[in-house]
């Protein structure tokens, strides 16, 4: 019994040594078996560590382009230019409800026919207004025509005439004008010329400047002829003119300007009256006397 106990004790001691040999880890360099840094217990190593400082640690900081620090950074600006924001919104759901319109009652129909009646009355009124406007315009136009006709019939009219007559045994042609209208006329100016021009194709210019010394009076009543020029073709025509070698003849032409006594001359666009004439000489043949006739060249007018 005692022998067996000794054998068991030996075996337990051997097992404990084996377990102790497998359970212990190999020592880490510069550390003790208890995990402490050996340099803390070594004065030389502590002295050497003061002479050779450790290398500084490099820290990487990420750029935040939203912060004020990197708002002007070139990389942040380039990234913002490449950015494209796509916003997708969802349309709200619409609830549509179809409701049936209720039937019209008698009050609805009454309002409906009242509106129809108002529309008919308005249409008839508009038509009547248009008819009355047209009638008023026609009446105004007719009244204006009547006023113009009255003015034309009552205004003065200067008419120029040339008559052939023999005085002191000599044939002469007298040019005169007279007021043939119903109201007095106020004379402004008289221009008249007597010249030789080609027989065909002559037309005086409206810029004629041959003023005559008109009578001292400026107010002329009706049927009051005034002699303004005496023409003697014999003293102007040569033998070549008479036998046709010089195709020219005598022309008497001119103009008269005058006013009536009831026109407001201060109104814009108001102009004086104008009478223009152009006569050409026709030699007499046989028993007929020499005479003057109106030249059909468009110069003769009365305004």
SULQUIMO-V501511 format. One record per pair of residues at least 12 apart in sequence whose ideal C-beta (glycine too) atoms are under 10 Angstrom apart, sorted by the first residue. I is the first residue (numbers start at 1). GAP is how many residues later the second one is. D is the distance in Angstrom with one decimal. If there is no record, write none. Layout:
I,GAP,D / I,GAP,D
This chain:
30,12,9.1 / 30,15,8.4 / 63,12,6.8 / 63,13,6.7 / 63,16,9.3 / 64,12,8.9 / 65,12,8.6 / 65,14,6.4 / 65,15,7.1 / 65,18,10.0 / 151,32,9.7 / 151,109,8.3 / 151,111,8.4 / 151,112,8.6 / 152,29,9.1 / 153,28,8.5 / 153,29,6.9 / 153,30,9.9 / 154,27,7.2 / 154,28,5.0 / 154,29,5.5 / 154,106,8.5 / 154,108,8.3 / 155,26,5.4 / 155,27,7.6 / 155,28,6.2 / 155,30,8.4 / 155,104,9.9 / 155,105,5.1 / 155,106,9.5 / 155,107,8.3 / 155,108,8.5 / 155,118,7.5 / 156,23,5.0 / 156,24,8.1 / 156,25,3.8 / 156,26,7.7 / 156,27,5.4 / 156,28,6.4 / 156,29,3.4 / 156,30,8.4 / 156,31,9.9 / 156,64,7.5 / 156,65,8.8 / 156,66,7.8 / 156,102,6.8 / 156,103,8.5 / 156,104,5.4 / 156,105,8.2 / 156,117,7.4 / 157,21,9.2 / 157,22,6.8 / 157,23,4.7 / 157,24,4.1 / 157,25,8.9 / 157,26,9.7 / 157,28,8.0 / 157,65,9.2 / 157,101,9.5 / 157,103,9.9 / 157,116,8.1 / 157,118,8.0 / 157,145,6.6 / 158,19,5.3 / 158,20,7.4 / 158,21,5.9 / 158,22,7.7 / 158,23,8.2 / 158,27,6.3 / 158,29,8.1 / 158,32,9.4 / 158,62,7.8 / 158,68,9.5 / 158,98,5.2 / 158,99,9.1 / 158,100,5.8 / 158,115,7.3 / 158,116,9.1 / 158,117,4.6 / 158,144,7.9 / 159,17,9.5 / 159,18,6.6 / 159,19,6.0 / 159,20,8.0 / 159,21,4.8 / 159,22,9.1 / 159,66,9.4 / 159,97,9.7 / 159,116,7.2 / 159,118,9.1 / 159,143,7.6 / 160,15,6.9 / 160,16,7.4 / 160,17,4.7 / 160,18,8.5 / 160,30,9.7 / 160,32,9.0 / 160,68,8.1 / 160,69,9.7 / 160,92,9.4 / 160,93,9.9 / 160,94,7.7 / 160,95,9.2 / 160,96,7.1 / 160,115,6.2 / 160,116,8.6 / 160,117,4.4 / 160,118,9.9 / 160,119,8.6 / 160,134,9.7 / 160,140,9.0 / 160,142,9.5 / 161,13,8.9 / 161,14,7.6 / 161,15,6.1 / 161,16,7.5 / 161,17,7.6 / 161,64,8.1 / 161,116,8.8 / 161,118,9.4 / 161,131,9.7 / 162,12,6.9 / 162,13,4.7 / 162,14,7.7 / 162,67,8.3 / 162,68,10.0 / 162,69,7.2 / 162,90,6.5 / 162,115,8.4 / 162,117,5.3 / 162,119,9.9 / 162,129,8.5 / 162,130,4.7 / 162,131,9.0 / 162,132,9.2 / 163,12,8.4 / 163,13,7.6 / 163,62,10.0 / 163,128,9.0 / 163,129,8.7 / 164,67,9.3 / 164,120,8.9 / 164,125,5.5 / 164,126,6.4 / 164,127,5.2 / 164,128,7.3 / 165,124,9.2 / 166,123,8.4 / 167,63,9.2 / 170,62,8.0 / 170,64,8.3 / 171,61,8.5 / 171,62,8.6 / 171,63,7.6 / 171,113,8.6 / 171,118,6.5 / 171,119,6.2 / 171,120,9.8 / 172,58,5.8 / 172,59,7.1 / 172,60,6.0 / 172,61,9.2 / 172,62,9.3 / 172,118,9.9 / 173,21,9.6 / 173,56,8.7 / 173,57,7.2 / 173,58,4.2 / 173,59,7.6 / 173,60,7.2 / 173,77,9.1 / 173,79,7.8 / 173,106,8.6 / 173,108,8.2 / 173,116,9.8 / 173,117,7.7 / 173,118,7.8 / 173,119,5.8 / 174,51,9.6 / 174,53,5.7 / 174,54,8.9 / 174,55,7.6 / 174,56,5.7 / 174,57,7.8 / 175,17,6.9 / 175,19,8.6 / 175,52,7.4 / 175,53,5.6 / 175,54,4.0 / 175,55,7.3 / 175,56,6.5 / 175,77,6.0 / 175,79,8.2 / 175,102,8.5 / 175,104,7.8 / 175,117,8.4 / 176,49,4.9 / 176,50,5.9 / 176,51,4.7 / 176,52,6.0 / 176,53,8.1 / 176,54,9.8 / 177,13,7.8 / 177,15,9.7 / 177,37,9.6 / 177,43,8.6 / 177,47,9.7 / 177,48,7.1 / 177,49,5.8 / 177,50,8.9 / 177,51,6.1 / 177,52,9.8 / 177,77,9.5 / 177,79,6.1 / 177,81,9.6 / 177,98,7.4 / 177,100,8.8 / 178,42,7.9 / 178,43,9.8 / 178,44,8.0 / 178,45,6.3 / 178,46,6.2 / 178,47,4.0 / 178,48,6.9 / 179,40,9.6 / 179,41,4.7 / 179,42,6.4 / 179,43,5.3 / 179,44,7.3 / 179,45,6.2 / 179,46,8.9 / 179,47,9.0 / 179,79,8.4 / 180,42,6.8 / 180,43,7.4 / 180,45,9.9 / 180,122,9.9 / 181,39,9.8 / 181,40,9.5 / 181,41,6.4 / 181,79,8.0 / 181,92,9.6 / 182,39,9.9 / 182,40,6.5 / 183,38,8.6 / 183,39,8.0 / 183,77,6.0 / 183,78,6.2 / 183,79,7.2 / 184,35,5.4 / 184,36,6.6 / 184,37,5.2 / 184,38,7.9 / 184,40,9.5 / 184,74,9.9 / 184,75,9.7 / 184,76,7.7 / 184,77,5.5 / 184,78,9.8 / 185,33,9.1 / 185,34,7.4 / 185,35,5.0 / 185,36,8.1 / 185,37,8.9 / 185,39,9.6 / 185,71,9.4 / 185,73,4.7 / 185,74,7.1 / 185,75,6.4 / 185,76,7.9 / 185,88,7.7 / 186,31,10.0 / 186,32,5.6 / 186,33,5.7 / 186,34,7.9 / 186,71,10.0 / 186,72,6.0 / 186,73,4.5 / 186,74,7.4 / 186,75,6.6 / 186,86,9.0 / 186,87,9.8 / 187,27,6.0 / 187,28,8.1 / 187,30,7.9 / 187,31,4.9 / 187,32,7.7 / 187,33,6.2 / 187,39,8.9 / 187,69,7.3 / 187,70,8.0 / 187,71,5.1 / 187,72,8.4 / 188,26,9.3 / 188,30,8.1 / 188,68,8.0 / 188,69,4.2 / 188,70,5.6 / 188,71,6.6 / 188,84,5.9 / 188,85,9.0 / 188,86,9.7 / 189,22,6.4 / 189,23,8.6 / 189,25,7.6 / 189,66,8.1 / 189,67,7.2 / 189,68,5.1 / 189,69,8.6 / 189,83,9.3 / 190,20,9.3 / 190,21,7.0 / 190,22,4.7 / 190,23,8.6 / 190,24,4.8 / 190,25,9.4 / 190,36,9.0 / 190,38,6.1 / 190,39,9.3 / 190,64,6.9 / 190,65,7.8 / 190,66,5.2 / 190,67,8.2 / 190,68,9.3 / 190,85,9.7 / 191,13,9.9 / 191,16,9.9 / 191,17,5.1 / 191,18,6.7 / 191,19,5.0 / 191,20,5.6 / 191,21,6.8 / 191,62,9.0 / 191,63,4.9 / 191,64,5.2 / 191,65,7.8 / 191,66,8.8 / 191,85,9.5 / 192,16,8.5 / 192,18,6.0 / 192,19,8.6 / 192,20,5.3 / 192,36,6.1 / 192,37,5.2 / 192,39,9.9 / 192,60,7.1 / 192,61,7.4 / 192,62,3.4 / 192,63,8.2 / 192,64,8.8 / 192,85,8.8 / 193,15,6.4 / 193,16,9.1 / 193,17,4.3 / 193,19,9.6 / 193,36,9.1 / 193,58,8.0 / 193,59,7.4 / 193,60,5.9 / 193,61,6.2 / 193,85,9.9 / 194,16,9.0 / 194,35,6.8 / 194,36,9.3 / 194,37,5.6 / 194,38,9.0 / 194,39,8.9 / 194,42,7.5 / 194,56,6.6 / 194,57,7.2 / 194,58,4.9 / 194,59,8.3 / 194,60,9.1 / 194,85,9.4 / 194,87,9.5 / 195,15,9.4 / 195,41,8.6 / 195,53,9.3 / 195,55,7.6 / 195,56,5.8 / 195,57,8.5 / 195,58,8.1 / 196,37,9.7 / 196,40,6.3 / 196,41,7.9 / 196,42,9.2 / 196,45,7.6 / 196,50,8.5 / 196,52,4.6 / 196,53,7.0 / 196,54,6.2 / 196,55,7.5 / 196,85,9.4 / 197,51,6.1 / 197,52,7.3 / 197,53,8.4 / 197,54,5.1 / 197,56,9.3 / 197,83,8.4 / 197,98,9.8 / 198,48,9.7 / 198,49,6.0 / 198,50,5.7 / 198,51,8.0 / 198,53,9.5 / 199,42,9.6 / 199,45,9.5 / 199,47,9.8 / 199,48,5.2 / 199,49,6.6 / 199,50,5.1 / 199,52,9.6 / 199,81,7.6 / 199,82,9.6 / 200,47,8.0 / 200,49,9.6 / 200,80,9.8 / 200,95,9.9 / 200,97,9.6 / 201,96,8.1 / 202,46,9.0 / 202,47,8.8 / 202,49,6.2 / 202,51,8.9 / 202,76,8.3 / 202,78,7.9 / 202,93,7.4 / 202,95,7.0 / 202,97,9.4 / 203,48,9.9 / 203,50,9.1 / 203,75,7.6 / 203,92,8.1 / 203,94,4.4 / 203,95,6.9 / 203,96,5.5 / 204,47,7.6 / 204,49,4.4 / 204,50,8.2 / 204,51,8.7 / 204,72,8.0 / 204,73,9.4 / 204,74,5.7 / 204,91,9.0 / 204,93,8.2 / 204,95,5.5 / 205,48,9.6 / 205,94,9.1 / 206,49,7.6 / 206,68,9.3 / 206,70,7.7 / 206,93,8.3 / 206,95,10.0 / 208,45,7.1 / 208,46,6.6 / 208,47,6.4 / 208,68,8.8 / 208,91,9.9 / 210,43,9.1 / 210,44,6.9 / 210,45,9.6 / 211,43,9.7 / 212,16,5.9 / 212,17,7.3 / 212,42,7.8 / 212,44,9.6 / 213,15,9.5 / 214,12,7.7 / 214,14,7.3 / 214,42,8.8 / 215,12,9.4 / 215,13,8.9 / 218,40,8.9 / 218,41,9.5 / 219,39,9.9 / 219,42,8.1 / 220,38,7.9 / 228,26,8.1 / 228,28,8.6 / 229,23,6.8 / 229,25,7.9 / 231,19,7.0 / 231,20,9.9 / 231,21,5.6 / 231,48,8.6 / 231,50,7.9 / 231,59,10.0 / 231,61,7.3 / 232,18,9.3 / 233,16,8.3 / 233,17,4.8 / 233,19,9.6 / 233,48,5.0 / 233,49,9.7 / 233,50,8.0 / 233,57,6.4 / 233,59,8.7 / 234,16,9.8 / 234,56,8.5 / 235,15,9.9 / 236,12,9.6 / 236,13,9.3 / 236,14,5.4 / 236,45,8.5 / 237,12,7.7 / 237,13,6.7 / 237,44,7.8 / 237,46,8.2 / 237,53,9.8 / 241,40,9.6 / 241,42,9.1 / 242,41,7.1 / 248,33,10.0 / 249,31,5.7 / 249,32,5.0 / 249,33,8.0 / 249,34,8.4 / 249,46,10.0 / 250,29,8.8 / 250,30,7.1 / 250,31,3.8 / 250,32,9.7 / 250,33,9.8 / 250,40,9.7 / 250,42,8.1 / 251,27,6.5 / 251,28,7.0 / 251,29,5.3 / 251,30,7.4 / 251,41,9.1 / 251,44,7.0 / 251,46,9.8 / 252,25,7.9 / 252,26,7.5 / 252,27,4.7 / 252,28,8.0 / 252,29,8.0 / 252,40,6.4 / 252,43,9.5 / 253,23,7.8 / 253,24,6.4 / 253,25,4.0 / 253,26,7.1 / 253,27,9.0 / 253,42,7.9 / 253,44,9.5 / 253,46,6.8 / 253,47,9.1 / 254,21,9.0 / 254,22,7.5 / 254,23,6.4 / 254,24,8.3 / 254,25,9.7 / 255,19,6.4 / 255,20,6.6 / 255,21,4.6 / 255,22,7.6 / 255,23,9.8 / 255,44,9.2 / 255,46,9.1 / 256,16,9.9 / 256,17,8.5 / 256,18,7.4 / 256,19,4.6 / 256,20,8.1 / 256,21,8.6 / 256,46,9.9 / 257,14,9.2 / 257,15,5.0 / 257,16,6.9 / 257,17,5.7 / 257,18,8.0 / 257,19,9.9 / 257,46,9.7 / 258,14,6.4 / 258,15,5.3 / 258,16,8.3 / 258,17,7.8 / 259,12,9.7 / 259,13,5.3 / 259,14,6.9 / 260,12,9.0 / 260,13,7.2 / 271,32,7.9 / 272,31,8.8 / 273,29,7.9 / 273,30,5.8 / 274,27,6.9 / 274,28,7.6 / 274,29,4.6 / 275,25,8.8 / 275,26,7.4 / 275,27,5.4 / 275,28,7.8 / 276,22,9.9 / 276,23,5.7 / 276,24,6.0 / 276,25,5.0 / 276,26,8.0 / 276,27,8.8 / 277,17,7.3 / 277,18,8.9 / 277,22,7.7 / 277,23,5.5 / 277,24,8.7 / 277,25,9.4 / 278,14,10.0 / 278,16,7.0 / 278,17,4.5 / 278,18,9.2 / 278,19,6.3 / 278,20,9.2 / 278,21,4.5 / 278,22,6.0 / 279,12,9.2 / 279,13,4.0 / 279,14,6.5 / 279,15,6.0 / 279,16,6.5 / 279,21,9.1 / 280,12,6.7 / 280,13,6.4 / 280,14,8.2 / 280,15,4.8 / 280,16,9.7 / 280,17,9.1 / 281,12,8.6
